[in-house]
Each structure stands twice: as C-alpha cells, then as structure tokens.
Amino acid sequence: MPVRVLLTGHEKGIFEEPFPENLWQKYEDVIRIREERLIDALKEPLTLDEIARLWIVYGRSREPKEFFVFGEKAIMGKHVERLLRAAVVIRSGDRYVLT
C-alpha cells in the first residue's frame, strides 16, 4: 500500500515506514477468525443480541457492561453486514441464518 503513515484505532496507533512485517495479515486474521466463529455460531439462527452475548470480540463479559455490549453489537453487526453482502447469511425476521 503506497502510504507514508498508517493510523490505526487500536493499540499501536501511528505507524511510519517501515511498517511492521505482516501487519495487514494480522488485522485480516482477526477479521477472519471472528467471522469463522460467527459462522460456526450461526448453525443455529440468532438475533444480533444473542450474537453479542457470545462475546466473540471481547472474549468475555466486561465492565462497564453497557459499554462492552454496545461495542460487541456494533462490531459483530459489521461482521453480519459483511456476511449478508457475501450471501453467507440471510435475515429471517430478527434472526440471522446461514445460507
């Protein structure tokens, strides 16, 4: 990627050349692992609230709970949207189902 500075919203913050080796692969792996876990969970139709309670992003319930539930739903909602666009899942009422 032809950039001089890379700004992330997590942990490291600003990277200037040279970028850490395999940086993009590490980020892509996080997305892939989350989506694999979500697809595995969707062997049973689930609502977004039920998906959030699986703690795929944060691994467990944390405090303040309202903040982390919001974050879990927001991030997993993006994963669900991506899987909907890819026709991996469909929406049936308020539940998401594998195709």
C-alpha positions as CSV (number, residue, x, y, z in Angstrom):
1,M,0.0,0.0,0.0
2,P,1.6,3.3,-1.1
3,V,1.3,5.3,2.1
4,R,3.8,7.1,4.4
5,V,1.8,7.0,7.6
6,L,-0.7,4.4,8.8
7,L,-3.1,5.3,11.6
8,T,-4.9,2.5,13.5
9,G,-7.6,2.8,16.1
10,H,-6.2,0.1,18.3
11,E,-3.1,-0.4,20.4
12,K,-0.2,0.8,18.2
13,G,-1.7,4.0,16.9
14,I,0.5,5.6,14.3
15,F,2.9,3.6,12.2
16,E,5.5,5.3,10.0
17,E,7.6,3.5,7.4
18,P,8.8,0.8,7.6
19,F,5.5,-0.9,8.6
20,P,5.8,-3.9,10.9
21,E,6.1,-7.2,8.9
22,N,2.8,-8.9,8.3
23,L,0.8,-6.0,9.8
24,W,-2.1,-6.3,7.3
25,Q,-2.1,-10.1,7.7
26,K,-2.5,-9.8,11.4
27,Y,-5.5,-7.5,11.0
28,E,-7.1,-9.7,8.4
29,D,-6.6,-12.7,10.6
30,V,-8.6,-11.1,13.4
31,I,-11.5,-10.5,10.9
32,R,-11.3,-14.0,9.6
33,I,-11.2,-15.6,13.0
34,R,-14.2,-13.6,14.2
35,E,-16.2,-14.4,11.1
36,E,-15.3,-18.1,11.4
37,R,-16.6,-18.1,15.0
38,L,-19.8,-16.2,13.9
39,I,-20.5,-18.6,11.1
40,D,-20.0,-21.5,13.5
41,A,-22.4,-19.9,15.9
42,L,-25.0,-19.3,13.2
43,K,-25.5,-23.0,12.7
44,E,-28.5,-22.0,14.9
45,P,-30.4,-18.9,13.9
46,L,-29.5,-16.0,16.2
47,T,-30.5,-12.4,16.8
48,L,-27.9,-9.7,17.0
49,D,-28.4,-9.5,20.8
50,E,-27.8,-13.3,21.0
51,I,-24.7,-12.9,18.9
52,A,-23.4,-10.2,21.1
53,R,-23.8,-12.4,24.2
54,L,-21.4,-14.9,22.7
55,W,-18.5,-12.4,23.3
56,I,-16.7,-13.2,20.0
57,V,-14.9,-9.8,20.0
58,Y,-14.1,-9.3,23.7
59,G,-14.0,-13.0,24.8
60,R,-16.0,-12.4,27.9
61,S,-18.3,-10.0,29.6
62,R,-16.5,-6.9,30.9
63,E,-17.4,-3.8,32.9
64,P,-18.9,-1.4,32.3
65,K,-21.2,-4.0,30.7
66,E,-23.3,-1.5,28.8
67,F,-20.2,-0.1,27.1
68,F,-18.9,-3.6,26.1
69,V,-22.3,-4.9,25.0
70,F,-22.6,-1.8,22.8
71,G,-19.2,-2.4,21.3
72,E,-19.8,-6.1,20.8
73,K,-23.1,-5.4,19.0
74,A,-21.5,-2.7,16.8
75,I,-18.5,-4.8,15.7
76,M,-20.5,-8.0,15.3
77,G,-23.1,-6.1,13.4
78,K,-20.4,-5.1,10.9
79,H,-19.4,-8.7,10.5
80,V,-23.1,-9.7,10.0
81,E,-23.5,-7.0,7.3
82,R,-20.4,-8.3,5.5
83,L,-21.7,-11.8,5.6
84,L,-25.1,-10.6,4.4
85,R,-23.5,-8.9,1.4
86,A,-21.5,-12.0,0.6
87,A,-24.7,-14.1,0.8
88,V,-23.2,-16.3,3.5
89,V,-26.2,-15.5,5.8
90,I,-29.7,-14.2,5.3
91,R,-32.0,-12.4,7.7
92,S,-35.2,-14.2,8.7
93,G,-37.3,-11.9,10.9
94,D,-34.9,-10.7,13.6
95,R,-32.6,-13.7,13.2
96,Y,-29.6,-14.4,11.0
97,V,-29.3,-17.8,9.3
98,L,-26.6,-19.5,7.3
99,T,-27.5,-19.9,3.6
